[in-house]
Amino acid sequence: MKLILTTLAALALFAMPAKAEDYSWKPEKPVTIIVPWSAGGSTDSVTRVLAGELEDALGQTVVIVNQPGAAGSVGTTNAWQAEHDGLTWAAGAAIDAGAYQVLGMLDVPATDWQMYLHIANVAVVGANPDAGYEDFGDMLAAMKDDPDSVTVATAGVTSGGHNAMESIAQTAGGKYRHVSYDGGKPAVLSTVSGETKITTQLASEQAEMIRAGRLKPLAVLADKPLVIEGYGEIPSIKQWIPDIKTANNYFGIWTPKGVPANVIETMNAIWADKIANSKALADYAANRGAILDPSSGEAAQEAIKPALTQNVFLLFDGGKTENDPTKYGFTRP
């Protein structure tokens, strides 16, 4: 009996998550994560949940700094230009970070970042309830018959919302009037207030307003319908545009490659030990219509390719950049 109890105790100890003292990197100063968007948006909200998990794991304060501007490239550039010591990270959607080079905003490809992904998001076409659209088909008709009336709020060029709307316009035809904001939250609130008729920001940014009846979800940019807790099912956009390409929009944090090896070793272990099993992030995902799908290293680089590739060619084909993505190693899908 004593042997069995000793063995069980050893197994329980082995199964316990690693503590800060078990990791090779023990930061002596607070870790900063730059959120390159305004407070309250999808990047800001999920990064604050993540920060709590990282603080527990590292035994050190994690500071969130909001630095919006230029479609997120201002804050991301500041993270790149900071000392490459593992103490400064950028947060956001990988399709943004990976597109800055093509847009001429930051000459750093996605492959030069050490990426740690956590949540996969999908975009939703959300309408002001008084916009006059009974379903997504009505909005499509308006894009062709009266495009100036279709005002669409997004977090700016390269954002998931803008990417979604460009995909709709280029695949189905029709036009719209783009209204850009410094983050997902102000874009969503503009549609709630009636300043714009539509927002195509992420489900995670719209979920609360959808549950409250202040936004009417018309379609989700995904192959299957999306269920949001407290609301119900949102139909797939493929019901109206069968050939539209959809891809998960991965969010995470990243720091320049070349930081000390023990930083990477520690973060890899934290991602496997804690983030992959995070109840806080799982609850966030379920509440916001997102997917908890952590990855790092080469697996993260592979995960971002479909949405990133789609994004850069949408930007090029839509005239948002003159830089041909093929010159930066992208292959047209």
N, C-alpha and C positions, 0 to 999 in steps of 0.2 A: 504493500500500500504506500509506504514511504517513497519507494522508487517511482511509483506512478505519479504521486503528487509532485515530486521533484521534477519529473519530466514534463508534466502539464504546466508547471510554473515556468519552466524554461521556454516552452513553446509560446506561452502567453507573452513572456518578455520579448521573444523574437518577433512576435506579431505586432508589438506596439510600435507606433510611428516613431521615427527617429527624432531626437531632441536636438536643440541647437548645439549642445556640446558634442554631439556625434558627427557634425559636419566639419569638413576641413576648412571652410571659409567662415570666419566669425567676424563680420564687419564691426569695426570699432566706432564707426560714425553712422548716423541715420542714412538709410537708403532712400534716394529720391526717384519717384516715377513721375515723369512729365506726361500729363494728359494734354495733347495738343488741340483740345476742343474745350468749349465752355462747360461749366459745372452742370450736372443734371442729365447729360446725354448718355447714350449707351456706353461709350468708352469710360466716362467718368464713373458711372454707377457700378459697373462690373469691376473696375479697377479698385474701387474702394472696398469691395468685398474681398478681392484678391489680396489687398494690402494687409487685411486682418489675418489672413492665413499665413502670409509671409512673415509677419511680425512674430506670430507664434512659433514658426519654424526657425527663424534666424535669431530670435531673442534680441531684436533690434527694432527701433522705430522705422516705419516706412512712411515717408512724407509724400503726399500727392500735391503736385503743383500744376495748376491749369494755365496753359499758355496757348490760347487759340490764335488763329491767323493763317491766311494763305492755304486754306484747305488742309490744315494740320501740319504743314511743312515747317512752320516757324518753330514749334515746340520740338518736332522731330530733329530738326537741324541742330537745335541747342543740345539735345541729348547726344548727337553725334560729335559735336565739337567739345563736349565736356571731357575731362580726363577719362581715359579708358581703363578705369579701375574697378568696375562693377558696381559703383555706388550711384550711377545715374543711368536710368532706363527711360525708354519711351513706351507709351501704350497706344493702342488703337486697333484699327482694322488693317490686316496685312495688305489688302488691296490698295490702301492708301500709301503705306510706306513703300510698297513695291512699284508704285506708279510715278513717284516724284521724279525719278530720273528721266522718264519719257516726257514728263511735263516741263522739264528744265528747272525744277524747283530745288532739287537736292541730288547731286551726282553720286548717289550711292544705291547700288542695286540691292534687292531683297537678300541676295546671297551673302552680302557683307554684314548682315545682322545675325546675331545669335538669337534665334526666335524661340519663344515659349508661348504656345497657344493654349487657350482654355475653353472659350465658348465659340460655338458656331451659330451665327445669326442668319435670319432670312428677312427679306424686305416685304413689307405689306403695303398695298395701295389703300390708304385710308382717306376717307372723304369727310368733309364737314357735313353733318346730317342735313343741312339746308342747301347743300350744293346742287341738288336736283338729280343726282345719279341713283337710280334704283339698284343698278348692279354695274359690274365692270364694263359690260357691253355698252352701256349708256355713255361712259366716259370715253371709250374708244370712238364712238360715233361723234362725240363733241370734238375730239382731237382732229377729226377729218373735216367736220362741217364748220366749226367755230373755234379754231385752235387758240386764239387770243383769250378765250374765256376759260381755258384750262390752265389755271395758275397752280404750279407745283412747287412746294417748299421742300428743299433739301439742305443738308449741311455743307453744300458746296461741291464744286467739281472734284472728282475722285471719291466722294463719299458713297457709301452703300446706297443711299437714296437716289443720288444722281445716276449712279451706275444702273440701278433698276429702271429708272425712267427712260434713260437712253436706250436700254435694251428693248423696252416696250415700243418706243417710237421707231427705232430702226427695224424692228422685226415686223410690226403690224402696220407701219405707215402712220401718217398723221403727225401733227406737231403740238407743242405745248409752250407755255410761257414759264421759264425757270425763274424762281425766286430763291436766292442763296442766303443762308444764315451761318453764323459762326458756331454751329453745333446742332445736334439732333433735337435737343429739347426745344430751343427757340423755333426750329422749323416745325415741329409738331404743334407747338402752342399757337403758331400763326394760323394753322389750319383749324384748330379748335376754336380760335377767336373769329374765324371767318375772313381773316386777312388774305388767306389763300384758300382754294377749294380742295386741294389734294396735297397729301404728303406721301412720299414713298420711302420714308425712313424705316428703320428696322422694327420688327415686331417688339423687341425689347424696349423700344422707346415709345411705342404706341399702346402697349398692353393696358396700362392703367386707364388711359382715356377711352379705350375701346370698352373696357368693363363698365366704365361710368356712363357709357352711351353718348360721349361727347365726340367720338369719331365713329364713322361707319366703315368697317373693313370691307373692301370690295373684292380683293384677291390677294393671295400670297404668291410670291415668286419662288415657287418650289414645285417639285414634281407631284407632290401629294398635298391634300388639304392640311391646314395647321390648326391644332386645337390649343386654345388659350384658356387656362384655368379661369373659371368664373364668367366666361363668355360662351364658348362653344367652338364650332368649326368655321374656319375661313376657307373658301374654295380655292383650289389651285388655279393659277392664271392659265394653265394649259387647257382649261375648259373653253377659253376664248382664243388663245394663241398656242396651238398645239406644238409648233416648231420652235418656240422660244427656248433659249438655252438658260439653264439655271445652275447655280453653284453655291455651295455654302460659303458664307462670308466669315472668315475666321478672325477672332480677336485675340489679343495677347499682349505680351510685353517683349521688348527686345533691347539688346545692348550691342555695341559694336563687337565684331569678332576681334580677337586679340587681347581681350581682358585676361587677367591671370587665370591659369588653369584651375585653381581651386575654386574660383567663382563658378565656373561652368560645372565642375564636378558636384559642387553643392547644390546648384540649381537643378541639375539633372536629377539628383536624389530627391529633392523636395517635390519636384514634379511627379516623380514615381511614387513617393511615400505619401504625400499629403494632398497635392492638387488633384490627382486622379481619383481620390476618395473623399473629396471635400463635400460635406453635406451643405455647407453654406453656398457654394457655387452651384450644386445640384438643385437646391431650393430656388436660387435665383433663376436658373435656367427654366425650371418648370413654371415659375410665376410669370416669366417674360416671353414664353414661346420660343426659347432658344434650346441649344443642345450642348451638354457638357461633353467635350471631346478633346481632352488634353493631349498635346504632343510637343516634342522638342527636337532640336537637331535636324538631321536629314528628313525625318518623318514630318516635321513641321514644314520644311521647305516643299516637300511633295504635296502636302495637304493644301497649301495656298495656291498652287499653280493654276487649277481650273478657273477660279474666280479672278485671280490676278491677270491671267492671260486675256480673259474675256474683257476685263476692265480696260486694259491699255489699248486694245483694238477698238473698243467702243469710243474711247476718248479720241483716238486718231480718226476713225471713220466719221465721228460727229463733229470734226473740225475744232476740237478743244486743244489739240496740239498739232504742230507741224512735224514733229519727230516721229519717224516711222519706227514702231516697236521692234521690227525685225532687226534694226541696227543695234538693238540692245539685247539680242539673243532670244527674243520671243518668236514663237512659231504660231502663225495664224491658225486658230482652231477650225 
